[in-house]
Amino acid sequence: MMNQTQNDARRLTTPLLQDAASLENQNSSQADEAASISGAVFNISTTMIGAGIMSVPATIKVLGILPGFLSILAVAFFTDVTVEFLLRYTQSGKSITYAGIVAESFGACGSVAVQICVMITNLGCLIIYLIMIGDVLCGSQSGETLHLGILQQWFGIHWWNSRAYALLFIVLFIMLPLVLPKRVDSLRHTSAISILLAVLFVVISSAMAIHALWEGKTQKLRIFPDFSKVSVFDLFTIVPVLVTGFGIQINVHPIRAELGKPADMSLAARISLAISVAIYFAIGFFGYLLFGDSIMPDMLVNFDQNSDTKIVAIAIPNIWYFFQFMGSTTIVCLSFIFPGAIILRDVHGISTTRDKIMAILVILLAVVTSTITISNNLHG
């Protein structure tokens, strides 16, 4: 009886509302844990300014300067549209994940399809990055042509700086620690460094191009495609490459969940798109000005220690085909088809006529370009 009385007394003395000090401390702790817009911008921009930056000059080579720039703007515009689709349906629905909002519209099958696409996309992106890192560190060989990587140039050719061992070291001691943190925002500093390095790469490339222009050694530029070398269908194969570069949709929800104000995600995405478009324009123009039609799908391969513009062949798989494969299969589904399908399904009844028209255009663009790209690669 005494214990019951004491328990009742505790319930009565427990305040129903927290005092101002405790509320202030709780809010301040939540504010400290919340991600900032700048961190979100860095993390989103890193998603776009990665392997894609190295293939932009090759897209300019195929399309020409003017159509190439217009294609970059078009893909960036449709990316912004689909990101807005995802954010609006996330705010209106109960789920805060990509797979969850697709499940609200298409059930468990839609959720599983998203997860499969995400896994394949991550695997493909990992392969692209490992190929590029292997090119830079270990070089490559094709026939009698040998391209030495940084490790061979500095230390000579040894077993420990071969491609397999170098990539194993990178995966275990650099990539693995970066994927262990639970919060995406914890990577904002490394993302900022990667953006800084990308800008530095643009500055170096532009300085080399301006110096070559001063000495009259730049390549002839084409404003429009050279249809004597490429067909009309070849032009459509460029879109999946750009779609792969701008594929940020799978990172929208994890980054949004960590923001102090989830509504700031739209602003962060647009700032990131503007930064990426500017860097893509710069590296596309100056890279094409510097190397011309000899530009490789991986621009890093065009740089050689012995000659500023020496071109070497590579025996490893061409990252161009990885870009096209992912950009015409899994990434195009995650970037365009799934967001457009959510708008057309409209389970929450918030889609306008304009939204549905844009969704149809996005899906048509995705299906047509992907079909042409896959067909062209199979027949080619």
C-alpha angles and dihedrals in degrees: 000000000000092000091051091052091051092050091050090050091052091052091051094049094047107102116239090211125044117240121253094258095054091046091050092050092049093049092047092051091050090048090052091052095045118098120243128235090245091055090049090050092052093048094046093045091051088057090059101031098060128085089346093071091064094056099046094087089054090054089051088052091057099039102031125238101288099042089041093056091044090051091052090051092047095051091045090051094051089046090056090048094052093045088055089050091054094045094049094050091045090056092046097045135059099245125083098193132079093239089047097056090046088051089054089059104032107017129232093328091061092049092050091048091054093049092049091050091049092052093048091045093051091048092050093048090049090053091050093051093046091051091052094045089049090051093053099041103033107017122211143249133225118179108310094341113100124189112192118212127220094269093052092046092052103037106015127244113316136152093251094058095049117121096259097051095040092052091045089055092047093050096047102039105028111022098037095054090048094057096046099077114096095217123066089209090067087072094058093103095050089045090053090051091050091051089049091051090049090052089047090052090052091049092050093047092048092048091051091048093049091048091050089048090052090053093044094245100119122118125252111266126221120213093194134027120283101236091190087072103029135037128224090257091056089062091061091056089069093067095070089052091056092042089056090051094050096041100128099134096099091057096048098087100044091050093043092052091059098048118105088228112029088200088070090069092084091055092046091051093051093048089050091049091051091050092047094047090051092050092044091051093049098046092041094054100040094040091052091043090053101044105017117188091349091071113128126221086249103048092199089071089064091065116083132175095232099045133024093224106022112143121213132181123238127217097201121088114293111250088214089075092048090053091049094045096050094037091055098042126023102008094047088053093050095041104040118358100052095044091046092048091051090055093049092047090050098183091171095047095234101117117112126209089258090053092053092048090051090047091053091049092049093050093046091050091049096047096044097046093043093049092049092046095050092044092047093050093047093050093039 
